[in-house]
Amino acid sequence: MAKTGPRKDWSSEDNVALIVLWHKFSSVALIALALDRSRSSVQTQASRKKLPQIKGDMSRHRQKWTSDEDDCLVKNIERLKRKDGLVPALELSKEMGRSIDAIMARLESMHRNDLIKILWVPSLKDLLGNEADNVEAFLNEHGNSYVEEKKIETKMVTAAGEVIRRKWPKNLDCLRCKQKFLSYGPGNRICPKCQKINSEMAD
């Protein structure tokens, strides 16, 4: 559940996870649940990192709720509740046809913080998926030298003398499968899944 207690500092791991999840899910609410933080904390840190504004499908977020939908929301929460008392937020979002952000905002307006507290998302590693290996490699390489308030920047000079600057991490096409993935540097052009395949073939 999202954290509402005392403020806690953002570690390098938190910041890298924020960047990956921001590009992957475009959901402040989901990131807040995954990092056990408040949505305002996530939004503030994203602004500090100069992350792009989340666009996504705003129609799912801004469409007015009806009283029938309110009843359906509460019923779905009860129906999806697991034995441990938690409710899978991603599944609830799919059932309602609404973003997690919209659901949490609606529950707040209904003064149902008791239901917000039981929303659950998979572990951070599961949410990161194939990007988890990239995050780990990035942190192993940069460690505490990771600059908290700005992205890493590389500079390349072309034969014509043109200076090309790039900030990392950024979304690139994998050279092997052509799928988008989050690259953490100019030498990182193969996605984690294809890197694993290449490694297994080499063995």
C-alpha positions as CSV (number, residue, x, y, z in Angstrom):
1,M,0.0,0.0,0.0
2,A,1.1,3.6,-0.5
3,K,3.1,5.1,2.3
4,T,1.5,7.9,4.3
5,G,3.9,8.0,7.2
6,P,7.1,9.9,7.8
7,R,9.1,11.1,4.8
8,K,11.9,8.9,3.6
9,D,14.9,9.6,1.4
10,W,15.1,8.4,-2.2
11,S,17.9,5.9,-2.7
12,S,19.7,5.3,-6.1
13,E,17.6,2.1,-6.4
14,D,14.4,4.0,-5.8
15,N,15.3,6.6,-8.4
16,V,16.2,4.1,-11.1
17,A,13.0,2.1,-10.4
18,L,11.0,5.3,-10.6
19,I,12.4,6.1,-14.1
20,V,11.8,2.6,-15.4
21,L,8.3,2.3,-14.0
22,W,7.4,5.8,-15.2
23,H,8.2,4.9,-18.8
24,K,6.8,1.4,-18.5
25,F,3.4,1.9,-16.8
26,S,2.7,5.7,-16.9
27,S,0.9,5.4,-13.5
28,V,1.8,7.5,-10.5
29,A,-0.5,5.4,-8.3
30,L,1.0,2.1,-9.3
31,I,4.6,3.4,-8.7
32,A,3.5,4.7,-5.3
33,L,2.1,1.3,-4.4
34,A,5.3,-0.4,-5.7
35,L,7.7,1.9,-3.8
36,D,5.5,2.2,-0.7
37,R,5.3,5.9,-1.0
38,S,2.6,8.5,-1.4
39,R,1.5,9.7,-4.8
40,S,2.6,13.2,-4.1
41,S,6.1,12.0,-3.2
42,V,6.3,10.1,-6.5
43,Q,5.0,13.0,-8.5
44,T,7.4,15.5,-6.8
45,Q,10.4,13.2,-7.3
46,A,9.4,12.7,-11.0
47,S,9.3,16.5,-11.4
48,R,12.8,16.8,-9.8
49,K,14.0,14.2,-12.3
50,K,12.4,16.1,-15.1
51,L,10.5,13.0,-16.2
52,P,8.0,13.6,-19.1
53,Q,4.4,14.3,-18.2
54,I,2.4,11.1,-18.1
55,K,0.0,11.1,-21.1
56,G,-1.5,7.6,-21.3
57,D,-5.2,7.1,-21.8
58,M,-6.6,10.1,-19.9
59,S,-10.2,9.2,-21.0
60,R,-10.1,6.3,-18.6
61,H,-9.0,8.7,-15.8
62,R,-11.2,11.7,-16.4
63,Q,-14.5,10.1,-17.4
64,K,-17.1,10.8,-14.7
65,W,-18.0,8.0,-12.4
66,T,-21.7,7.0,-12.0
67,S,-23.3,5.7,-8.8
68,D,-23.6,2.3,-10.5
69,E,-19.8,2.3,-11.1
70,D,-19.2,3.3,-7.5
71,D,-21.2,0.2,-6.4
72,C,-19.5,-2.0,-8.9
73,L,-16.1,-0.7,-7.7
74,V,-16.8,-1.7,-4.1
75,K,-18.2,-5.1,-5.2
76,N,-15.2,-5.9,-7.4
77,I,-12.9,-5.0,-4.6
78,E,-14.7,-7.5,-2.3
79,R,-14.8,-10.1,-5.1
80,L,-11.1,-9.8,-5.9
81,K,-9.9,-9.8,-2.3
82,R,-7.4,-12.6,-1.7
83,K,-7.1,-14.7,1.4
84,D,-4.5,-12.3,2.8
85,G,-7.1,-9.5,2.5
86,L,-5.3,-7.7,-0.3
87,V,-6.7,-6.8,-3.7
88,P,-4.7,-7.0,-6.9
89,A,-4.8,-3.4,-8.3
90,L,-3.9,-4.3,-11.8
91,E,-6.7,-6.9,-12.0
92,L,-9.1,-4.4,-10.5
93,S,-8.1,-1.8,-13.1
94,K,-8.8,-4.3,-15.9
95,E,-12.1,-5.2,-14.4
96,M,-13.3,-1.6,-14.1
97,G,-11.8,-0.4,-17.3
98,R,-10.2,2.4,-15.4
99,S,-6.6,3.4,-14.6
100,I,-5.3,2.6,-11.1
101,D,-4.9,6.4,-10.6
102,A,-8.6,7.0,-11.4
103,I,-9.6,4.2,-9.0
104,M,-7.5,5.5,-6.1
105,A,-8.7,9.1,-6.8
106,R,-12.3,7.8,-6.7
107,L,-11.9,5.9,-3.5
108,E,-10.4,9.0,-1.9
109,S,-13.4,11.1,-3.0
110,M,-15.7,8.3,-1.5
111,H,-13.6,8.6,1.7
112,R,-12.7,4.9,1.4
113,N,-9.1,5.0,2.5
114,D,-9.7,1.6,4.1
115,L,-10.0,0.2,0.6
116,I,-7.0,2.1,-0.7
117,K,-4.9,0.5,2.0
118,I,-5.6,-3.0,0.7
119,L,-4.7,-2.4,-2.9
120,W,-1.8,-4.6,-3.9
121,V,0.7,-4.7,-6.8
122,P,3.4,-7.3,-7.6
123,S,6.9,-7.0,-6.3
124,L,9.1,-4.3,-7.7
125,K,11.2,-7.0,-9.4
126,D,8.1,-8.5,-11.1
127,L,6.9,-5.1,-12.2
128,L,10.3,-4.2,-13.7
129,G,10.3,-7.6,-15.6
130,N,13.1,-7.7,-18.1
131,E,14.3,-4.3,-17.1
132,A,15.3,-5.6,-13.6
133,D,18.6,-6.9,-15.0
134,N,19.3,-3.5,-16.6
135,V,18.6,-1.7,-13.3
136,E,20.9,-4.1,-11.4
137,A,23.7,-3.7,-14.0
138,F,23.3,0.1,-13.9
139,L,23.6,0.3,-10.2
140,N,26.6,-2.1,-10.1
141,E,28.3,0.1,-12.6
142,H,27.6,3.5,-11.1
143,G,26.8,2.7,-7.4
144,N,26.8,5.7,-5.2
145,S,28.2,7.8,-8.0
146,Y,24.7,7.9,-9.5
147,V,23.8,11.6,-9.6
148,E,20.4,11.9,-7.9
149,E,19.1,15.1,-9.6
150,K,20.0,14.5,-13.2
151,K,20.4,11.8,-15.8
152,I,23.8,10.6,-17.0
153,E,24.9,12.5,-20.2
154,T,27.2,11.3,-22.9
155,K,28.8,13.4,-25.6
156,M,29.9,12.2,-29.1
157,V,31.6,14.3,-31.8
158,T,30.9,13.3,-35.4
159,A,33.4,13.4,-38.3
160,A,31.9,16.8,-39.3
161,G,32.6,18.1,-35.8
162,E,29.0,18.1,-34.7
163,V,28.6,17.5,-31.0
164,I,25.8,15.0,-30.1
165,R,24.7,14.9,-26.5
166,R,22.4,12.2,-25.1
167,K,20.9,11.7,-21.6
168,W,20.4,8.3,-20.2
169,P,18.4,6.2,-19.5
170,K,16.3,6.4,-22.6
171,N,14.0,4.2,-24.7
172,L,15.8,2.5,-27.6
173,D,15.0,-0.3,-30.1
174,C,16.8,-3.6,-29.3
175,L,19.2,-4.4,-32.1
176,R,18.2,-8.0,-32.0
177,C,14.4,-8.2,-31.5
178,K,13.6,-4.6,-32.4
179,Q,11.4,-4.2,-29.3
180,K,11.6,-1.0,-27.2
181,F,13.5,-1.2,-23.9
182,L,15.1,1.2,-21.5
183,S,18.8,1.6,-22.2
184,Y,21.2,2.9,-19.5
185,G,24.1,3.9,-21.8
186,P,25.4,4.1,-25.4
187,G,26.9,0.6,-25.1
188,N,23.5,-0.9,-24.0
189,R,21.7,-1.7,-27.3
190,I,20.5,-5.2,-26.6
191,C,17.5,-5.8,-24.3
192,P,17.9,-8.0,-21.2
193,K,15.8,-10.8,-22.8
194,C,18.0,-11.0,-25.9
195,Q,21.2,-10.6,-23.8
196,K,20.1,-13.7,-21.9
197,I,19.4,-15.6,-25.2
198,N,22.9,-14.6,-26.5
199,S,24.5,-15.8,-23.3
200,E,22.8,-19.2,-23.5
201,M,23.8,-19.6,-27.1
202,A,27.4,-18.8,-26.2
203,D,27.3,-21.5,-23.5
